[in-house]
């Protein structure tokens, strides 16, 4: 059941050149329990394998295509992209970091956008939903980082219009896009997101689920990867300026070879790119041929992957890799 939420006052935004002002998280990461909770109690709802026999149709592909590739490794699975603020922020935005030029967005998608609260086993979960609430062909969810809210993931004008693009890609392809609030980046937040996904998975039983996690939101991506119930429905995980988790190598998602994408700024001051690259290599060594990609935006900051990741190219690769 959905109900309209009460007036919501979003948390204060904490950006640093479109990155996140993140508090010290070392203690939080170290304290995370190694004993993962059972995140889904859904019977057979999430056990049916998703249908992956389609690809997303184009939407403003030329405008959102990657800038020139400086270096390609691993057969194209690792790319170093030429990122430049002068071109990719100042040349793309009418007001840098606040308002993108109009040609990058199609705001009529707002007619398919709803601000809802799902009543779930974990309580009420406020979220924006864009597209097909039932019988969706594909479900994509964005989980914000520290200081964010559900509003970030549906802002048409910031981050170079990239959230508007994913909304349009879902809405125009019979899919569903979700941008939820959650209580924290630990067990409670994971249970809330799990319950929200269960809520929509039951209404779209054939839809693969793709989870994109920005910055500290990656803590939820890694927790969700540990769910035995969710793993069969996962189409892919996208870590955007986020961190690493060695426990992923023992997760149900890893065993099922769920596609994994890393987007990272070459000058990320929150999560060093070298450590994320090392984790990418560790996955490839542990499971040769594993469907994992890494895109390094050379010169980019913490929030650059949210602006620059090519949603259509990445999701279509994941759809193909999951067949």
N, C-alpha and C positions, 0 to 999 in steps of 0.2 A: 504494500500500500504506500502511496505517496501522499504527502501533505505539504502545503506551502509553509516555509519556515517563517519564524518571526524575523523582524528586522535584524540584520546581521551587521555587526561592526567589525570589519576586517582588522586583523592585527596590523600593526605598523610595519610597513615594508622596510626591509633591511638590505639595500643593494649597495654593492661597491662595483662600479662600472659593470652593471648588470650581473654582478656576482652576488653572493649572499654574505652578509656580515654574520659569521658563524661564531658562536661562543666556543670555549674550549670543550672539545667533545671526546678527548682521549679517555677520560674516566668513564664516560657513558659507553663507549665502544668496548672497553675492557670489561665493564661490568655486565655486558649483555649475557644473558644466560646461555650456556651451551645446550641446555635441554629445551628444545623448541616446543612450544605448546602445539596442540592439535588445533589448527586454524580453521578447519572446515569439518562440520558434522553434517554432511549433506547427502548421505546415502549415495544413490547413483546419479544424482543431478550433475555432478562435475566429473563423472567418470567416462562419459561418452567422448571419444576423440573428436576434435573439431574438424570441420570441413575446410580445406585450404586450397580449393581448386579454382581460385580466381586471383586477380591482381587489381589494385586500385587504379582507377582511371586518372589521367593527368589532371592537374590543377595548378596553373601558374608555374609549371616546371622550370621554364627558362629563368624566371626571376629567383627561384629558390635553389637552383643548381649550385653545386660546390664551386668555389673559386678554383683557380689553377692548382693542380696537384704538384707539390714540390718533390714528393718521394712516394713510391709505392713499394711495399714489401709483401711477402707471404702470398704471392699470387693475387695481390689487390686487396687482401683482407686488412692490411695495415696501410693507412694513407696519412700523409702529412700534407695539410691543406694550407695554402697561402692566405692567411687571414690578416686583414688590415683595417684598423678602425676608421681611417679616413674614407675608405671605400665602403666597408661593410656596416658601419654605423652612420657616419656623417653623410655619406652619399645615399644611404637607404632611408634615413629618417628625415622627416620634415622638421621635427624637433628631436635632436639626438637623445635616444633612450626613452623618449616619452611618446612620440607619435610618428608612426611610419608613414611614408608617402602612400597616397590612396591607391596607387596601382597594385600594391602588394596585398590588398585585402578585398574581400567581397562580403560586406556586412549583412546582406540579406539572409545569411545563415542564422542570424539572431532569431528569425521566425521559428527555427527549429530548436531553440535553446530554452530550457526550463530550469528554474531554481527550485529544488525539491528537497524534501527530507524523507529518506527511506526508513520505515520502521522495521528494524531487524532484530535478530537475537542479541546483538551487541548494543541495542538501543537505537535512537534516532541518529541517522548519519546525513547531515546536510551535504548537498552536492549539486553541481550543475550537470545536466544531461543534455546532450546535443545529438539529435538524430532519432533513430528508431528505438523506442522503449521496449518493443517486443519484436521477435523474429529478426533481430539484427544479423547481418552477415559477418560482422567483425566488431569486436569491442576493444577500444583503446582507453586506458585510464592514465591520467597524469597525477603524480603525487609530488606536491611541492616540497620545498626545503624549509629550513629554519626561518621563521619570520613571515612565511607566506600564508596563503589561505586559498580556498577554492576559487576565489575571484582571479587569482593570478593566471590560472590555466584557461580562462576564457576571455582574457583581455585581448581584444582584437588589435590594438595599436602598439603595444610594447613588444620588446624582443623581435623587432623587425617584422611583425605580422605573422610570426611562425605559429602562434597559437590559433590565429584565424585560419591558417592553412590546414592544420590538423582537424579543426572543426569542419571545414568544408570538405576535406577528404573523407571524413566519416559520413557526414550528412549526404553528400552526393553519391556515395557508394553503398547506400543501404546499411551503413554501420552506426555505431553508437560511441560517443565520446563522453567520458566522465571526468569531472574534476572535483574531488571531494575535500571536505574538511575531516580532520581526525584529531584525536586528543593528544597524541605524542608520537614519537618515533620508536616506541618500544612495543611491548606485548599488547597493550590496550589499543594503540593505533592500528596494529596489524590485525587485531580481531575485528575492528570496525571496518577496515578496508575489505577484509575477507568476507564479512557479512554482506557488505554492499555488492561485492562481486557475485556472491551466491544469489542475492536478490535478482540481479539481472541475468545471470547465467541460466537460471531456471526459466526465464522468459525468452531466451535466445539459445536454445540447447545446441545449435550447430555452430555457434560463433566462437572462433579462437579469441583468446584474451591476451592483449599486449599491455604490459605495464611499463610506463616510462617514469623514472624517478630522478628528480632534480636535486643535486647536492645531498643534504642530509636525508632527503626522502629515500636515498638508497638503502638506508637501514630497513625500510619496509620492503623494498624489493628483495633483499637478501632473506628476510624473515618469510616472505611469501614463497620464496623458492623452496623452503623446507616443508611446504604443505603437500602431503601425499594426495589429498583430495583435489588440490588445484593443479598440480603438475600436468595431468593429462589434458587440461584445457588451455594451458599456456601456449601461446604462439610465439612469444619472445619477451625478453626483458631489455630495456634500454636504460643505461646508466649515464646520466647527463651531468658532467662535472661532479661526479660522486666519488665513492671510495670503494675499497676492495673488501672481500670477506673470504678467507680461506675455507670456511665451512661450506661454501657453495660446492666445493668439489666432492662433498659427501651428501649432497641434497638430492631429493627426488627429481628436481628440475634438471640437474646435471646428468643424472642417470638416464633421463629421457631425452637428453641432447636438445634441450630448449635453446633456440638461438639467442645469442647474447651480443649486444651492441654497446661499445664504450665510445662516448664522445667527450673530449677533454681539451681544455685550453693549455697551450704550451707554457703559459706563464701563470697557471693557477697557483695562487698563494695559499689556498685553503687545503686542498688535497694535491700534493705534488704529482705531476704527470708521470714522473719516473716510476713511482710506486704502482700506479694503475697500469702502466705499460708492463711492468714486471709481472703483475697478476695476469694480464692477457697472455703473456708468454708461458706462464705456469699452466694455464688452462690448455694451451696448445700442446705442451709437453705431456700433460697428464692424459690427454685424449686426442691423439692425432686426428685431424679431420673434423674436430668439433666446430660447429657453426658459430664462430665468434669473429667479430670485426672490431677494429679500433680506428677511429678518426681523430687525429691530433690537429687542432687548429693552431698552427704555429703563430705565436704572439698573442693568442687569445687569453682572456681572463677566466675567472671562475664561472661566470654565467654565459660565456660565449657558446657552448654547445646547445643551450636552449634556443638561442637566436639562430644558429647556423645549421643544426642537424637537418638533413633532408628527410622529412617524414616519409614521403612516398617511396623514395629509393630504399630506405631502410626497411619499411614495413613490407614492401614487395619482395625484398630479399628474404626476409623472415618467412613470409608466406611460401616462397619457393623452397626454402631450406627445410621447412616443416613437412613437405609432401612425402 
